[in-house]
Structure formats: structure tokens, C-alpha cells
Amino acid sequence: MATWRFDAIGTRWEIETQDELGLSERALVDAEIDRFDREWSRFRDDSAVTAVSRTGGTILSSDAGAMLDAYRDLSHATAGAVNPLVGDSLGALGYDADYTLVAGAPLAAPSEWTDRIRWTAGEATASVPPLLDVGALGKGRLVDLVMETLSDVPGDLVVDAGGDMRARGSTVRVGLEHPYDASKAIGVVELQDAALCASAVNRRAWGEGLHHVLDARTGVPVRTWAATWALAPDAMRADAVATALFFDGGPELAARWGVHWVRMTTDGRVERSPGCPAELFTRR
């Protein structure tokens, strides 16, 4: 297998293929990642999300419908704990576009986000300036898009964006990294023609108890769950469920979507969905 490694959207990517990707194929991947980033990144001054956060308006994007439909399901399942207007809440704790990492008072996200954002398959329109953050499922969506961009590449294919991955072809054996010790795994899963996405409180953490997984209703980082893993046919849904599992309602959403999962509490207890194929090394 040939491996192409590069950095994009603030994370390390690895794309494994049977044969080395050519320059034209790499250019297509670069273009798709840049297109998505220019539309949805709250860290870019020139993105559509940033422009709408200043004056309101419309984001023209083929990803709008799929992502915001999924967010509506996420928000409903978690009683509002997951909300795409959590950008200002993250900024209030220091995880802003300038990476100030200086925490102020927690800020709850607007609960009526579906009244503020209207969307169709190809666009999202804001009636008032909001700061959208699609981090609960956006990276998974982009993994799927890159996979689609490389659909004509023959043989086995693995797209891994900082732990959110999707595999095609032969079975890939993947370790479930322990959230408090990166040299250990709490289990393994065999991935074939499917996606695995993970989320953990030790990633994007910048202070005592401060990390990127917030309860939108309070603006406060979650405390009960340390890490989650979700298995689905596509990476966007796996990514979405990995976020939902930090809250009540996450397992129920996973069951409705047919997604298997594992999650670990901050005191080391492990749960998994009925029939989950992961092999776990720790006791429940």
C-alpha cells in the first residue's frame, strides 16, 4: 500500500491506496478539501461561514442539506445539547478563530437555531448573523467527499483524517486509542467498506477541564464521557454519533441510524451497543 500524508483543516491526513496517487488525483483531493474549508471553516477569515457570521446571508454549498438535516436529528435526540450555533460558545472559552485559548464565562448557544437557519439541499440562509460550527460531523462529511473524489482509484482505499476514517476493500484492523494513554488501546475493530469515527476530551483540549465537546445548552464542556467511537457505512453519520454519545439520547439516535458504538467514561468504564463487533480489552 502507498501512503500520502498531508495536513489540512487543522489535522493530519493519511490516504492509503494500492498504488501511489498521481498528481492529478492529489490535486482533486486538495481542491475538494479547500472547497469545503472555504465554505464551512469558522477559522478562515475568507470563508462563507465567517462572512455570514458578520452580516447574515446565504452559504451556497452542496453539503448544506445533508449536514443540517443530520444536525436537526442530533439536536432533537440530545434535547438540544448538540447545536450548530455552538461556535460563539467555543470562542467564549478561548477556542476561537485566533486560538487565544483564554477562557471567559461559558456562553450557551441559541436554542432556537432552526428558526435562525433555513436550508435546502444546496444552501443555508441565516436571518441574523450566527457563527456556525459544523464540527460535530463536518470532518466526517469531508472524509466521505474525499472518498467519493477517489472513487475511480482501483483497489483498496483508506482515508484517515485525524482518526476519522473510512475504508474500502480489504479489512482494516484499527485500534481504539485509550483517551488517557496514546500508547494503549482499549480494543480493536475490523473495518471493511465502512467508517469509524472517534472523539475524545483529550483532543483539542487547552486548559483545566477545557475541551471542544460542549453542551450547547450551557456552553460548558462535558464531564461524564471521555471518549467515543462509532461505526457506520459513511463517516458523516459515524462522526455525528460519536458526538451524540457524549449526551443522553446518543445511543437511541445510533440505534435509529443503525450505527454501532463504544464509549468510555472519565473513570474508565466502557459501554458498547448491542451486537457491536469491536473486541474490547477492558472490563465494562
Salt bridges, closest charged atoms under 4 A:
ASP7 OD1 - ARG12 NH1 3.39
GLU14 OE2 - ARG5 NE 3.20
GLU20 OE2 - ARG26 NH2 3.50
GLU32 OE2 - ARG35 NH2 2.72
ASP34 OD2 - ARG38 NE 2.74
ASP34 OD1 - ARG44 NH1 3.18
ASP37 OD2 - ARG44 NH1 3.22
GLU39 OE1 - ARG35 NH1 2.66
ASP45 OD1 - ARG54 NH2 2.32
ASP46 OD1 - ARG44 NE 2.95
ASP63 OD2 - ARG35 NH1 2.51
ASP63 OD1 - ARG141 NE 2.90
ASP69 OD1 - ARG72 NH2 3.17
GLU112 OE2 - ARG116 NH2 2.95
ASP133 OD2 - ARG42 NE 2.42
ASP144 OD1 - ARG166 NH1 2.77
ASP164 OD2 - LYS139 NZ 3.85
GLU177 OE2 - ARG203 NH2 2.89
ASP181 OD2 - LYS184 NZ 3.81
GLU190 OE2 - ARG173 NH1 3.61
ASP215 OD2 - ARG217 NH2 2.81
ASP267 OD1 - ARG269 NE 3.34
GLU271 OE1 - ARG263 NE 3.16
GLU279 OE1 - ARG173 NH2 3.46
